[in-house]
Every structure is written in structure tokens, then in C-alpha cells.
Amino acid sequence: MIYEPVIGLEVHIQLLTQSKIFCSCSAKFGASPNSQVCPVCLGMPGVLPVLNKKVIEFALRLALATNCQINHRSIIERKNYFYPDLPKGYQISQYELPFCEHGFVDIYVEGLGAKKIGLTRIHLEEDAGKSMHSESYVARDESLVDVNRCGVPLLEIVSDPDFRSPREVSAYLTKLRQLVRYLGICDGNMEEGSLRCDANISLRPVGQQQLGVKTELKNMNSISAVEKALEYEIRRQTAILHDGGKIKQQTLLWNSNKSVVEPMRSKEFAHDYRYFPEPDLLPVIITAARLEQAKSAMPELPQAKRTRFIEQYKLPEYDAQVLTEDLEIADFFEQAAAGVQDKKSASNWVMGEVMRALNEQGCSIKNLRITPQHLADILVMLEQHKINLKIGKAVFEECLQTGENPAEIVAKKGLHQISDSSAIETLIDKILDNNPAELSSYLEGKEKLFGFFIGQIMKETQGKANPKTVNELLKQKLRQRQETTININ
């Protein structure tokens, strides 16, 4: 029997607010354990939470960008469960009436085509703390708890069970991460936990409508890890079903070191959490005026930016696609292109030299020492024939290492291009006279030696001669030598 997977995702995005969702504690990542807490996020008796306005602003952006139906009135509830990193014994969340519902995200998978992934809901939620079991400073028989993350604002994006392959999941997460970065609401860093994904997966015979028993996968800290975990779980469930066994509904953890899933606990149902309205918080009301204000403040989204790059900068569709995949790269290109005439050249350099540097250094573009203005300065010098391409790339590397101004590098190292025709003519005559054997062979028909002469000239000028001028004048000089040889004979 052939089985097909049915996958749904629950994605938590940590919002880029300065403070937590219900108190003024810092939401910044990386602080000393248990240093960013107060009576509110610790759930002390008698305290009252206050909803952070910025959270609603960010939630509206995401709802609009994912084509969701925004509820005029949504209710905040308590999700009750006990875990050591949850001081209150409940998590403030939404369930019965969430912030927004029934949206979608369009994805494209090479070889599979375009697909629309439905969104069941997006709701507000506070984060729980962090339990530490395996860190080097934790003893084998103990766990430590860091509650800094308690109360950090989250949006949970619950998809419909529309995925039929891990590749579709990967495309969706990539699209979602791009979207939240464009919206400026989350940095999308899965390694630091600011974007986290849980996957629900079941198998059913192809053609059957009824869903199979599902398992939930957790502890996946990259998009590739999500894809690998799902592929493993599909193989595991398929083997069990082929052997006549039954799938147990449970929560599984992905062990990236062993590349296997490991049981965590039995899977909970919604009623296990005993949701009820949070008595200390009023319903969230979204007025028509507030919605219109949010619409007018929406930033440019990836598809719109891609279309604009094609129309405004006359770029090929491929260039526009590559440049707009990451907002920081798109911004870098635009800032560099603003100061140059040849926008395609700016695109080539960003997709080539800049992206190569990013891959080699393993950092984000904002951490590169070379700036958009540096790149623009190099491109302008190329346009004005002050330097050639080889020198331009050398100056780029110098900027990359030192952050120094390109014009200063060129001046300090004497890298200005030699374009003086008379000086280049004199040098060509010298090179031809110093290499009589090669000249004789060229005149006898070995035209590949043209490259040899070019190399000698560029070596003599340390790569500073204008290649176009050298090429034209060398052809002219060799033609003259050829004519002279014919006349003599």
C-alpha cells in the first residue's frame, strides 16, 4: 500500500519588541539567566498584566501580509499546564476567538509548482521559560530553569494540514521567514529560537480522505532540520504501517546528533489545557480606523519589491528574484545602485562579489566591512575608467578586509588605470621587441599568442593598463608589423 503524508505546522515567531507582552521587562535575547524578570512575568500574586501595543501593531502587519480575516474582537485566554519553566502554571494565549483566521501563503517548489497553504489562525501568545538539561554546566541528575523568556511576545501561526512533502514545508518556512523579516517584526533566527516550528504529521493511504493518527515533532532549530526530521518520521511511520502496526499519538523530539526522533510524551488534546478567558485582560478590539492605519503603514513586501526592481532598474527577473530574497541584500543593492549609472553592473557585483563574501564569512550583510557606498564608489571609478575590473576586484577585497574608502586605497597604492595611448603604445613596442620569437610565431599564424602579449603588458603595468585600450592598440601594432614583414618580403 502507498501512503501519503499529511502535515500541518505550528510556527512561533518571537516579536522584535523592546519589552515583553504584558510587562516592561526587556525582551532582548542573550542576557544573563533570570535577569530580565519582574513580578508580572513571574506570575506573583496580585499583579496585573498590561498588553503591549506594539504586539498588536506587529500582529496586524502579519495578518494583512498573509491575507487573514482579522477579528474585530478577540479574546485572551489562559492555557493551563504545569511545567518547571512556566512559573504561573498557565500560559496566556488565545484559542476560541483568535486574533485572525483563514489566511494563506503562496509557495513554489521546484518540480512541484505553485501551491496555496491555508492558515487556520494566527494568535497572540506569551513565551514560556527555558529548561536546561544537557548544557555542560548542568549535572546529569538536574535541570536548570532560565525564566528570562517568560512573557516574551509571540505570534503563533497555525497552518491547515495542506503539506504533502517535507520540501513543501521547507518552501513555506523559507517564505514565512522572508515575510516576517520584510515586515520588521521578527529576525527569523531559528538557531536563537526567535522562529520555532512544531510539525504535526500523519500518514494515510493515497486516495483516502480520513486522516491517520498524528505525531508532533519538536526541537528542530533550522529549516533543514525540519525537513530531515519529517523525512525520518515519514520513513518510521511507513515502516510501522507496512508491518501491520499502529501509530501512537505522541510528541517526539528530533535528535540532530543521531538524526532520529525520540519520544517525549503522549500528545495532548486541546481540552487537556482547560482553556478559559483571562480575567485580568480585556478583549482585543480592532477598530476600522486602526485597521486602515495599519494598512497604510505596511512596508513593501517581497513580490512588490521584485516587480519594482524589474521595472525601475530594468533588471532581469532572475536578478530581481535573487536580490529580493533577503531584505538586507535588497537594501544594500538599492543604496549602491543609487550612485551608479549601470544598475545591472551593481546587481552583478552584489550577486557575485558581495554574496561570495557573505558565504565565506558566514555573516549577515550588515556585518560586512564593505558598505553600499564603498561598492558604489568602486563602480563609479570603473564607469569613469579610473580603474579596470581587475583593480576593482582588488579594491573590493581591500575594502572587505579594512573598511577603508576605495578612492583612498586607489590613491595610496597608485592603482589608477593607465589609459594614455602614447604610453601604452611605447610599452607595446617594447614588449614586441623583447619577445622576437613569440612575435615571429604570431606573424606566422599562431594567433593564440595574442593573449601572451596581453599578459606581458598587464604584468608590466601591474594590471593597471586599460584593457580595452591595450587590446585595440596591440591589434593595431601587430597589424603594422605584419604589413612591414610582407613589404620586406
Wavefront OBJ file of the C-alpha trace (Angstrom):
o trace
v 0.000 0.000 0.000
v 1.215 3.509 -0.834
v 0.866 6.156 1.878
v 0.896 9.921 1.623
v 1.949 12.266 4.442
v -0.400 14.926 5.768
v 1.493 17.682 7.569
v 0.430 20.776 9.470
v 2.720 23.298 11.124
v 2.621 25.437 14.230
v 5.170 28.215 13.879
v 6.004 30.565 16.749
v 7.660 33.853 15.871
v 9.256 35.958 18.598
v 8.418 39.602 18.034
v 11.058 42.334 17.856
v 9.582 44.445 20.641
v 11.825 46.050 23.236
v 9.678 44.862 26.128
v 7.618 41.768 26.905
v 3.989 41.287 26.013
v 2.427 42.067 29.418
v 5.160 43.914 31.350
v 8.053 46.346 30.828
v 10.862 43.780 31.222
v 13.367 43.672 28.365
v 12.712 41.054 25.673
v 16.320 41.155 24.430
v 17.996 37.817 23.705
v 21.215 36.752 25.408
v 21.034 38.339 28.867
v 22.300 36.557 31.996
v 19.858 33.861 33.184
v 16.911 35.098 35.259
v 17.975 38.763 34.977
v 15.050 40.078 32.902
v 12.098 39.260 35.141
v 9.564 41.011 37.353
v 6.512 40.030 39.449
v 4.263 40.201 36.360
v 6.143 37.759 34.137
v 6.873 35.547 37.160
v 3.159 35.378 37.978
v 3.365 36.713 41.530
v 0.026 37.087 43.382
v -1.745 40.418 42.996
v -0.029 41.610 39.792
v -1.916 42.718 36.673
v -0.710 42.268 33.086
v -0.956 45.134 30.551
v -0.979 44.333 26.827
v 1.920 45.777 24.803
v 0.515 47.974 21.968
v 3.447 47.168 19.697
v 2.425 43.497 19.720
v -0.949 44.406 18.188
v 0.759 46.566 15.559
v 3.032 43.686 14.570
v 0.158 41.186 14.594
v -1.813 43.417 12.211
v 1.126 43.543 9.794
v 1.399 39.766 9.670
v -2.371 39.303 9.357
v -2.512 41.674 6.385
v 0.537 40.127 4.717
v -0.936 36.608 4.966
v -4.405 37.539 3.686
v -6.098 36.745 7.009
v -9.547 37.646 8.215
v -8.881 39.948 11.179
v -11.371 39.555 14.001
v -12.821 42.812 15.276
v -12.896 41.298 18.751
v -10.573 38.574 20.035
v -10.320 37.044 23.487
v -7.195 36.374 25.534
v -7.244 33.101 27.478
v -5.267 31.006 29.919
v -3.772 27.768 28.665
v -3.300 25.655 31.775
v -0.480 23.164 32.130
v 2.337 22.524 34.571
v 5.965 22.643 33.534
v 9.008 23.852 35.514
v 9.727 26.738 33.126
v 6.169 28.107 33.403
v 6.073 29.953 36.773
v 2.372 30.886 36.631
v 1.211 27.342 35.930
v -0.576 28.680 32.839
v 0.355 30.426 29.612
v -1.530 33.482 28.377
v -2.653 32.684 24.840
v -5.734 32.610 22.573
v -7.930 29.731 21.450
v -11.687 30.145 20.997
v -11.560 33.562 19.305
v -8.050 34.295 17.989
v -6.652 37.496 16.561
v -7.129 36.433 12.938
v -8.097 33.390 10.860
v -8.415 31.851 7.389
v -5.394 33.300 5.605
v -2.951 31.751 3.156
v 0.663 31.804 1.989
v 1.663 31.077 -1.603
v 4.705 28.850 -2.080
v 6.623 27.493 -5.044
v 8.574 24.221 -5.062
v 10.907 23.376 -7.937
v 9.470 20.405 -9.800
v 6.166 20.538 -7.918
v 4.973 24.012 -8.890
v 2.944 26.641 -7.029
v 0.675 25.868 -4.097
v -1.502 27.800 -1.661
v -1.042 26.866 2.008
v -4.031 27.719 4.162
v -3.678 29.293 7.598
v -6.120 28.188 10.268
v -5.281 31.046 12.625
v -2.690 33.464 13.946
v -2.954 34.238 17.627
v -1.176 36.186 20.366
v 0.794 34.303 22.987
v 3.450 34.760 25.644
v 6.550 32.593 25.633
v 7.486 30.187 28.407
v 10.913 29.948 30.027
v 13.737 27.629 29.083
v 14.727 24.401 30.787
v 18.382 23.402 30.513
v 19.254 19.717 30.762
v 22.238 18.973 28.530
v 24.442 22.058 28.917
v 27.998 21.387 30.102
v 27.489 23.105 33.459
v 24.310 21.133 34.308
v 24.784 17.970 36.356
v 23.480 14.681 34.984
v 20.676 14.423 37.550
v 19.457 18.041 37.484
v 17.791 20.628 35.264
v 18.103 24.402 35.493
v 15.477 26.950 34.522
v 16.022 30.355 32.909
v 12.798 32.399 33.063
v 14.073 35.379 31.039
v 11.966 34.228 28.096
v 8.734 34.134 30.145
v 6.420 36.785 28.752
v 8.373 37.432 25.551
v 5.731 38.191 22.887
v 4.941 35.551 20.270
v 2.619 35.135 17.347
v 1.651 31.523 16.691
v 0.868 30.731 13.047
v -1.169 27.542 12.698
v -1.379 26.154 9.171
v -4.025 23.915 7.683
v -2.838 20.314 7.086
v -2.007 21.214 3.477
v 1.571 19.941 3.182
v 2.209 16.676 1.366
v 6.004 16.649 1.428
v 8.924 17.944 3.527
v 10.017 20.061 0.538
v 6.742 21.978 0.677
v 7.318 22.564 4.392
v 10.809 23.876 3.667
v 9.488 26.269 1.000
v 6.761 27.522 3.368
v 9.172 28.166 6.249
v 11.583 29.953 3.915
v 8.734 32.141 2.633
v 7.451 32.812 6.141
v 10.911 33.756 7.435
v 11.379 36.122 4.491
v 7.977 37.671 5.164
v 8.483 38.387 8.876
v 11.876 39.942 8.118
v 10.348 42.203 5.469
v 7.632 43.182 7.922
v 10.276 44.036 10.528
v 8.506 42.005 13.222
v 10.966 39.112 13.743
v 14.587 38.372 12.826
v 13.674 34.801 11.831
v 16.686 33.308 13.619
v 15.820 29.665 14.272
v 19.156 28.977 15.980
v 18.329 31.534 18.707
v 14.708 30.385 18.902
v 13.070 33.525 17.536
v 11.361 31.361 14.910
v 10.348 27.907 16.103
v 8.434 25.211 14.298
v 6.444 22.216 15.541
v 5.152 19.800 12.917
v 2.121 17.523 13.131
v 2.332 14.585 10.734
v 0.224 11.573 9.906
v 0.126 9.061 7.059
v -2.885 7.749 5.154
v -3.358 5.511 2.097
v -3.298 7.543 -1.130
v -6.898 8.403 -2.065
v -8.259 8.104 1.471
v -9.826 11.242 2.973
v -9.734 10.214 6.613
v -6.617 11.351 8.464
v -4.305 8.924 10.215
v -3.014 9.123 13.788
v -0.620 12.050 14.075
v 2.600 12.646 15.921
v 4.115 16.011 16.774
v 7.772 16.813 16.075
v 9.654 19.351 18.187
v 13.222 20.556 18.825
v 14.121 21.484 15.222
v 16.350 24.549 15.072
v 16.753 25.060 11.334
v 14.709 24.651 8.166
v 16.944 21.796 7.029
v 16.432 20.098 10.418
v 12.652 20.328 9.980
v 12.925 18.740 6.543
v 15.210 15.939 7.787
v 13.009 15.230 10.823
v 9.891 14.953 8.649
v 11.646 12.669 6.173
v 12.716 10.420 9.067
v 9.231 10.372 10.601
v 7.639 9.503 7.245
v 10.011 6.538 6.920
v 9.356 5.482 10.541
v 5.557 5.615 10.252
v 5.602 3.907 6.842
v 7.631 1.004 8.239
v 5.240 0.586 11.185
v 2.143 0.604 8.949
v 3.683 -1.814 6.446
v 4.417 -4.203 9.336
v 0.771 -4.049 10.443
v 1.463 -1.876 13.477
v -0.339 1.203 14.777
v 0.962 4.736 15.158
v 0.901 6.111 18.708
v -0.216 9.708 19.148
v 2.755 11.267 20.894
v 5.196 14.166 20.932
v 8.637 13.392 19.521
v 11.913 15.279 19.783
v 14.330 15.482 16.868
v 17.836 14.438 17.908
v 20.080 16.194 15.371
v 23.211 14.421 16.616
v 21.768 10.976 15.967
v 19.370 12.038 13.158
v 16.472 10.218 14.840
v 13.244 11.143 16.625
v 12.851 10.243 20.295
v 9.623 10.021 22.334
v 8.921 12.902 24.722
v 5.356 12.411 25.987
v 1.876 11.453 24.857
v 0.260 14.092 22.640
v -2.164 16.427 24.386
v -5.611 17.372 23.121
v -6.955 20.940 23.327
v -9.269 20.032 26.212
v -6.252 18.910 28.236
v -5.240 22.561 28.601
v -8.590 23.657 30.120
v -8.663 26.992 28.279
v -10.716 29.756 29.905
v -10.824 33.567 29.438
v -8.017 35.516 31.144
v -9.876 37.508 33.855
v -7.169 40.193 34.108
v -7.182 41.211 30.428
v -9.916 42.789 28.324
v -10.771 41.552 24.815
v -8.620 42.958 21.988
v -10.690 45.333 19.862
v -9.545 46.279 16.354
v -11.457 49.295 15.061
v -11.889 50.127 11.371
v -9.711 53.208 11.840
v -6.915 51.187 13.401
v -7.075 48.657 10.592
v -6.839 51.372 7.942
v -3.892 52.895 9.767
v -2.147 49.513 9.744
v -2.806 49.053 6.019
v -1.340 52.464 5.184
v 1.791 51.722 7.237
v 2.536 48.355 5.582
v 6.093 48.064 4.236
v 6.868 46.905 0.695
v 6.567 43.117 0.512
v 8.866 40.764 -1.463
v 6.689 40.341 -4.573
v 6.097 44.083 -4.892
v 9.804 44.804 -4.447
v 10.701 42.175 -7.046
v 8.340 43.738 -9.577
v 9.684 47.226 -8.844
v 13.300 46.108 -9.294
v 12.426 44.792 -12.765
v 10.565 47.955 -13.775
v 12.666 50.626 -12.051
v 16.158 49.214 -12.519
v 15.492 47.228 -15.726
v 16.883 44.082 -14.141
v 16.258 40.556 -15.451
v 13.676 38.582 -13.498
v 16.397 36.276 -12.155
v 18.390 39.190 -10.698
v 15.290 40.669 -9.098
v 14.403 37.297 -7.561
v 17.864 36.769 -6.064
v 18.249 40.324 -4.770
v 14.867 40.415 -3.044
v 15.104 37.055 -1.269
v 16.692 38.863 1.676
v 15.624 42.375 2.690
v 19.112 43.424 3.813
v 20.608 42.395 0.468
v 17.824 44.211 -1.392
v 18.509 47.368 0.639
v 22.271 47.033 0.055
v 21.703 46.814 -3.702
v 19.392 49.825 -3.785
v 21.786 52.007 -1.809
v 24.713 51.012 -4.034
v 22.742 51.352 -7.278
v 21.548 54.851 -6.377
v 25.003 56.275 -7.105
v 25.802 54.489 -10.380
v 24.504 54.611 -13.936
v 24.743 50.899 -14.734
v 22.233 49.232 -12.414
v 22.894 45.798 -13.939
v 26.556 46.143 -13.022
v 25.544 46.895 -9.422
v 23.328 43.804 -9.474
v 26.171 41.651 -10.827
v 28.548 42.795 -8.093
v 26.039 42.231 -5.294
v 25.085 38.763 -6.576
v 28.727 37.936 -7.225
v 31.337 39.540 -5.002
v 29.068 40.583 -2.112
v 27.251 37.261 -1.802
v 30.535 35.367 -2.120
v 31.893 37.401 0.797
v 28.769 36.630 2.831
v 29.181 32.894 2.225
v 32.883 32.952 3.074
v 32.457 34.977 6.259
v 29.204 33.339 7.332
v 27.694 36.611 8.494
v 24.829 38.948 7.639
v 25.396 41.759 5.166
v 25.215 44.420 7.885
v 28.348 42.909 9.434
v 30.454 43.238 6.280
v 33.084 45.966 6.418
v 32.334 46.996 2.864
v 29.331 49.324 2.624
v 26.918 50.127 -0.216
v 28.726 53.460 -0.641
v 32.058 51.648 -0.974
v 30.626 49.461 -3.739
v 29.102 52.498 -5.453
v 32.495 54.274 -5.358
v 34.190 51.264 -6.987
v 31.522 51.084 -9.700
v 31.777 54.816 -10.430
v 35.566 54.544 -10.813
v 35.004 51.655 -13.240
v 32.449 53.681 -15.203
v 34.869 56.612 -15.404
v 37.734 54.269 -16.460
v 39.819 55.336 -13.469
v 40.365 51.651 -12.643
v 39.825 48.429 -14.547
v 37.869 45.358 -13.494
v 40.874 43.518 -12.068
v 41.838 46.519 -9.939
v 38.183 46.977 -8.961
v 38.038 43.465 -7.525
v 41.333 44.006 -5.693
v 39.992 47.236 -4.182
v 36.795 45.391 -3.195
v 38.853 42.804 -1.302
v 40.817 45.550 0.434
v 37.588 47.275 1.500
v 36.267 43.936 2.709
v 39.287 43.459 4.954
v 39.839 47.018 6.196
v 36.654 49.002 5.595
v 38.834 51.722 4.031
v 37.467 54.151 1.421
v 38.019 52.815 -2.147
v 39.335 56.127 -3.514
v 41.910 56.284 -0.730
v 43.034 52.722 -1.477
v 43.462 53.529 -5.165
v 45.388 56.737 -4.413
v 47.564 55.199 -1.703
v 48.562 52.193 -3.812
v 48.788 54.030 -7.130
v 46.156 51.851 -8.764
v 44.730 54.392 -11.215
v 44.222 52.895 -14.640
v 46.724 53.761 -17.366
v 44.733 54.976 -20.369
v 47.301 57.225 -22.027
v 47.546 55.884 -25.596
v 51.082 57.105 -26.249
v 52.407 55.492 -23.048
v 50.681 52.203 -23.871
v 51.968 52.301 -27.489
v 55.528 52.740 -26.249
v 55.096 49.815 -23.879
v 53.653 47.581 -26.622
v 56.616 48.290 -28.891
v 58.926 47.399 -26.028
v 57.117 44.101 -25.354
v 57.126 43.112 -29.041
v 60.799 43.946 -29.430
v 61.703 41.973 -26.283
v 59.879 38.862 -27.476
v 61.013 38.344 -31.101
v 60.405 34.576 -31.157
v 56.795 34.944 -29.989
v 56.270 37.836 -32.393
v 57.609 35.783 -35.308
v 55.349 32.851 -34.391
v 52.318 35.135 -34.158
v 53.052 36.673 -37.563
v 53.329 33.138 -38.974
v 49.767 32.410 -37.866
v 49.849 31.390 -34.180
v 47.200 33.923 -33.156
v 46.786 32.435 -29.698
v 49.979 34.304 -28.766
v 47.890 37.480 -28.725
v 46.954 36.541 -25.172
v 50.632 36.156 -24.309
v 51.348 39.747 -25.333
v 48.310 40.993 -23.396
v 49.592 39.175 -20.311
v 53.067 40.707 -20.660
v 51.637 44.207 -20.966
v 49.362 43.759 -17.931
v 52.260 42.293 -15.972
v 54.475 45.243 -16.879
v 51.782 47.708 -15.755
v 50.829 45.635 -12.675
v 47.338 45.210 -14.118
v 46.722 48.960 -14.342
v 46.583 49.355 -18.130
v 43.164 49.951 -19.673
v 42.324 46.514 -21.165
v 40.203 47.945 -23.958
v 42.900 50.425 -24.997
v 45.590 47.739 -24.755
v 43.539 45.363 -26.892
v 42.898 47.940 -29.624
v 46.448 49.272 -29.754
v 48.041 45.802 -29.677
v 45.936 44.716 -32.662
v 46.967 47.874 -34.455
v 50.684 47.378 -33.711
v 50.642 43.711 -34.746
v 48.891 44.646 -37.980
v 51.623 47.192 -38.686
v 54.322 44.584 -38.002
v 52.536 42.134 -40.305
v 52.395 44.704 -43.099
v 56.044 45.579 -42.603
v 57.012 41.887 -42.874
v 55.016 41.462 -46.088
v 56.600 44.569 -47.674
v 60.084 43.393 -46.773
v 59.455 40.003 -48.349
l 1 2 3 4 5 6 7 8 9 10 11 12 13 14 15 16 17 18 19 20 21 22 23 24 25 26 27 28 29 30 31 32 33 34 35 36 37 38 39 40 41 42 43 44 45 46 47 48 49 50 51 52 53 54 55 56 57 58 59 60 61 62 63 64 65 66 67 68 69 70 71 72 73 74 75 76 77 78 79 80 81 82 83 84 85 86 87 88 89 90 91 92 93 94 95 96 97 98 99 100 101 102 103 104 105 106 107 108 109 110 111 112 113 114 115 116 117 118 119 120 121 122 123 124 125 126 127 128 129 130 131 132 133 134 135 136 137 138 139 140 141 142 143 144 145 146 147 148 149 150 151 152 153 154 155 156 157 158 159 160 161 162 163 164 165 166 167 168 169 170 171 172 173 174 175 176 177 178 179 180 181 182 183 184 185 186 187 188 189 190 191 192 193 194 195 196 197 198 199 200 201 202 203 204 205 206 207 208 209 210 211 212 213 214 215 216 217 218 219 220 221 222 223 224 225 226 227 228 229 230 231 232 233 234 235 236 237 238 239 240 241 242 243 244 245 246 247 248 249 250 251 252 253 254 255 256 257 258 259 260 261 262 263 264 265 266 267 268 269 270 271 272 273 274 275 276 277 278 279 280 281 282 283 284 285 286 287 288 289 290 291 292 293 294 295 296 297 298 299 300 301 302 303 304 305 306 307 308 309 310 311 312 313 314 315 316 317 318 319 320 321 322 323 324 325 326 327 328 329 330 331 332 333 334 335 336 337 338 339 340 341 342 343 344 345 346 347 348 349 350 351 352 353 354 355 356 357 358 359 360 361 362 363 364 365 366 367 368 369 370 371 372 373 374 375 376 377 378 379 380 381 382 383 384 385 386 387 388 389 390 391 392 393 394 395 396 397 398 399 400 401 402 403 404 405 406 407 408 409 410 411 412 413 414 415 416 417 418 419 420 421 422 423 424 425 426 427 428 429 430 431 432 433 434 435 436 437 438 439 440 441 442 443 444 445 446 447 448 449 450 451 452 453 454 455 456 457 458 459 460 461 462 463 464 465 466 467 468 469 470 471 472 473 474 475 476 477 478 479 480 481 482 483 484 485 486 487 488 489
